[in-house]
Amino acid sequence: MTMKNRNLKGGIGILGGTFDPIHLGHFEVARAVKEHYELGSVFIIPTYMNPLRIDQKISAGLDDRLIMAHLATLDESWLWVDSIEIDRGREHGEVSYTIETLQDFKQKYPEYPLIQIVGSDNVAFHKWARIGEFPRYLDRIAVVSRPEYGEKMEAELAQVSEMYPEVAELIEFLPLVDNPASSTYIRESFQDGFIPSNSLYPEVERFIRKYGLYGTKAEPF
């Protein structure tokens, strides 16, 4: 049986990111992958710091990003938030790597298949730390693809296939989501005084406005 023929029903999806802020596009990705593989749960894993984007400015604080993630997942029994990477970063003051998270999840949930969920803009797996070890822990890498990343994505995955064929065997493309929501665009929109429609959970928007995130003005009185 090849890796792609494994039965993933009841497994665990892992969706990492800065979630600055978390938005409905993230939820749609998580739900689409869950339904496609019939997963039991999906975990949202906010990063402490993306090792491939160290120069990227993160606008919201660690606790704010965690709170927003929790607010966005309260109504979904299958969708969870795990602070494992933020906790690790706080403890060591360093970037946190996906491989460490996979090791921890496999130790906590050894009987469940693990599925890493990745967006089209983050498929340069040959640059990920200790990527060659991923097949020890993962049963699938689900790439939720969008057409605008086509050529760039193909070039990066060609390198992955050449350098790490066992990792390439894990990858499956799922053109399941067509939500253009972007955390960057949402942050910029707040600064311009508006937000795109159908982009944020109402609870997350209220939190942002109440505490003055992304250039909004907190008004307690």
CORPEPE-V762740 format. One record per residue. N is the residue number from 1. RES is the residue in one letter. PSI is psi in whole degrees, 0 to 359 (* if undefined). D_LAST is the distance of its C-alpha to the last C-alpha in Angstrom with 1 decimal. Layout:
n->[N & N]
res->[RES & RES]
psi->[PSI & PSI]
d_last->[D_LAST & D_LAST]
//
This chain:
n->[1 & 2 & 3 & 4 & 5 & 6 & 7 & 8 & 9 & 10 & 11 & 12 & 13 & 14 & 15 & 16 & 17 & 18 & 19 & 20 & 21 & 22 & 23 & 24 & 25 & 26 & 27 & 28 & 29 & 30 & 31 & 32 & 33 & 34 & 35 & 36 & 37 & 38 & 39 & 40 & 41 & 42 & 43 & 44 & 45 & 46 & 47 & 48 & 49 & 50 & 51 & 52 & 53 & 54 & 55 & 56 & 57 & 58 & 59 & 60 & 61 & 62 & 63 & 64 & 65 & 66 & 67 & 68 & 69 & 70 & 71 & 72 & 73 & 74 & 75 & 76 & 77 & 78 & 79 & 80 & 81 & 82 & 83 & 84 & 85 & 86 & 87 & 88 & 89 & 90 & 91 & 92 & 93 & 94 & 95 & 96 & 97 & 98 & 99 & 100 & 101 & 102 & 103 & 104 & 105 & 106 & 107 & 108 & 109 & 110 & 111 & 112 & 113 & 114 & 115 & 116 & 117 & 118 & 119 & 120 & 121 & 122 & 123 & 124 & 125 & 126 & 127 & 128 & 129 & 130 & 131 & 132 & 133 & 134 & 135 & 136 & 137 & 138 & 139 & 140 & 141 & 142 & 143 & 144 & 145 & 146 & 147 & 148 & 149 & 150 & 151 & 152 & 153 & 154 & 155 & 156 & 157 & 158 & 159 & 160 & 161 & 162 & 163 & 164 & 165 & 166 & 167 & 168 & 169 & 170 & 171 & 172 & 173 & 174 & 175 & 176 & 177 & 178 & 179 & 180 & 181 & 182 & 183 & 184 & 185 & 186 & 187 & 188 & 189 & 190 & 191 & 192 & 193 & 194 & 195 & 196 & 197 & 198 & 199 & 200 & 201 & 202 & 203 & 204 & 205 & 206 & 207 & 208 & 209 & 210 & 211 & 212 & 213 & 214 & 215 & 216 & 217 & 218 & 219 & 220 & 221]
res->[M & T & M & K & N & R & N & L & K & G & G & I & G & I & L & G & G & T & F & D & P & I & H & L & G & H & F & E & V & A & R & A & V & K & E & H & Y & E & L & G & S & V & F & I & I & P & T & Y & M & N & P & L & R & I & D & Q & K & I & S & A & G & L & D & D & R & L & I & M & A & H & L & A & T & L & D & E & S & W & L & W & V & D & S & I & E & I & D & R & G & R & E & H & G & E & V & S & Y & T & I & E & T & L & Q & D & F & K & Q & K & Y & P & E & Y & P & L & I & Q & I & V & G & S & D & N & V & A & F & H & K & W & A & R & I & G & E & F & P & R & Y & L & D & R & I & A & V & V & S & R & P & E & Y & G & E & K & M & E & A & E & L & A & Q & V & S & E & M & Y & P & E & V & A & E & L & I & E & F & L & P & L & V & D & N & P & A & S & S & T & Y & I & R & E & S & F & Q & D & G & F & I & P & S & N & S & L & Y & P & E & V & E & R & F & I & R & K & Y & G & L & Y & G & T & K & A & E & P & F]
psi->[127 & 165 & 324 & 351 & 1 & 145 & 118 & 5 & 132 & 2 & 186 & 127 & 144 & 117 & 106 & 161 & 172 & 328 & 60 & 66 & 170 & 144 & 178 & 334 & 321 & 316 & 317 & 323 & 311 & 315 & 318 & 317 & 319 & 312 & 324 & 315 & 357 & 49 & 157 & 327 & 160 & 134 & 128 & 126 & 93 & 135 & 152 & 312 & 129 & 117 & 339 & 354 & 51 & 329 & 353 & 129 & 127 & 122 & 314 & 152 & 170 & 310 & 323 & 317 & 322 & 315 & 315 & 321 & 319 & 318 & 324 & 347 & 0 & 326 & 358 & 111 & 338 & 351 & 124 & 159 & 134 & 127 & 19 & 318 & 324 & 318 & 317 & 319 & 319 & 323 & 318 & 345 & 27 & 170 & 154 & 136 & 145 & 322 & 325 & 322 & 318 & 319 & 316 & 318 & 319 & 327 & 321 & 327 & 62 & 337 & 356 & 139 & 144 & 134 & 117 & 127 & 126 & 144 & 163 & 336 & 5 & 40 & 15 & 63 & 334 & 347 & 352 & 146 & 129 & 39 & 332 & 343 & 350 & 320 & 343 & 333 & 331 & 148 & 342 & 146 & 108 & 112 & 111 & 98 & 149 & 143 & 331 & 346 & 11 & 296 & 315 & 318 & 317 & 319 & 318 & 320 & 334 & 322 & 321 & 316 & 323 & 319 & 325 & 73 & 328 & 328 & 317 & 326 & 336 & 339 & 134 & 133 & 133 & 93 & 66 & 340 & 135 & 46 & 117 & 6 & 140 & 132 & 321 & 313 & 322 & 316 & 315 & 324 & 320 & 318 & 332 & 0 & 12 & 168 & 149 & 144 & 151 & 44 & 330 & 150 & 141 & 321 & 323 & 318 & 317 & 320 & 315 & 314 & 322 & 322 & 13 & 37 & 155 & 36 & 2 & 164 & 114 & 132 & 87 & 345 & *]
d_last->[63.4 & 61.3 & 57.7 & 56.5 & 58.5 & 56.8 & 55.2 & 51.5 & 50.6 & 48.2 & 47.4 & 44.1 & 42.3 & 40.5 & 38.0 & 36.7 & 34.3 & 31.3 & 29.1 & 26.6 & 25.2 & 27.3 & 27.9 & 30.0 & 33.0 & 33.2 & 33.2 & 35.9 & 38.0 & 37.8 & 38.7 & 41.5 & 43.1 & 42.8 & 44.5 & 47.1 & 48.3 & 47.3 & 45.4 & 44.1 & 40.8 & 39.0 & 37.0 & 34.2 & 34.7 & 32.0 & 33.8 & 33.2 & 34.8 & 37.2 & 40.5 & 41.6 & 38.4 & 37.7 & 36.7 & 34.1 & 30.6 & 28.3 & 24.7 & 22.9 & 23.7 & 26.2 & 23.9 & 21.6 & 24.7 & 26.0 & 23.0 & 23.0 & 26.7 & 26.4 & 23.8 & 26.3 & 29.3 & 28.3 & 30.0 & 33.2 & 35.6 & 37.7 & 35.1 & 34.1 & 32.3 & 34.2 & 32.8 & 36.3 & 36.2 & 32.9 & 34.3 & 37.5 & 35.9 & 33.8 & 37.1 & 39.3 & 37.0 & 39.0 & 38.9 & 39.6 & 42.4 & 42.9 & 46.3 & 44.8 & 42.5 & 45.5 & 47.6 & 45.0 & 44.6 & 48.4 & 48.7 & 46.1 & 47.3 & 51.0 & 52.1 & 49.7 & 50.2 & 47.5 & 46.3 & 44.4 & 42.3 & 42.1 & 41.0 & 43.4 & 41.8 & 42.5 & 46.2 & 47.8 & 48.8 & 51.5 & 48.9 & 47.2 & 48.0 & 51.0 & 51.1 & 54.7 & 53.6 & 51.4 & 54.3 & 54.6 & 51.3 & 50.4 & 52.0 & 50.4 & 48.2 & 46.6 & 45.7 & 43.5 & 44.9 & 43.7 & 46.3 & 44.7 & 45.5 & 49.1 & 51.3 & 49.3 & 49.0 & 52.7 & 53.6 & 51.5 & 52.9 & 56.4 & 56.0 & 54.7 & 57.7 & 60.0 & 58.6 & 57.4 & 59.2 & 58.2 & 54.6 & 55.3 & 56.9 & 53.6 & 51.8 & 51.3 & 49.5 & 47.4 & 46.4 & 44.2 & 40.8 & 40.0 & 36.2 & 35.4 & 31.9 & 31.4 & 28.8 & 29.4 & 29.0 & 25.8 & 24.3 & 25.6 & 24.3 & 20.7 & 21.3 & 22.7 & 19.8 & 21.5 & 23.1 & 26.6 & 27.1 & 28.5 & 27.5 & 24.7 & 24.1 & 21.1 & 19.9 & 20.4 & 18.6 & 15.5 & 15.8 & 16.4 & 13.3 & 11.0 & 12.6 & 13.4 & 17.1 & 19.7 & 18.0 & 14.9 & 11.6 & 9.1 & 5.5 & 3.8 & 0.0]
//
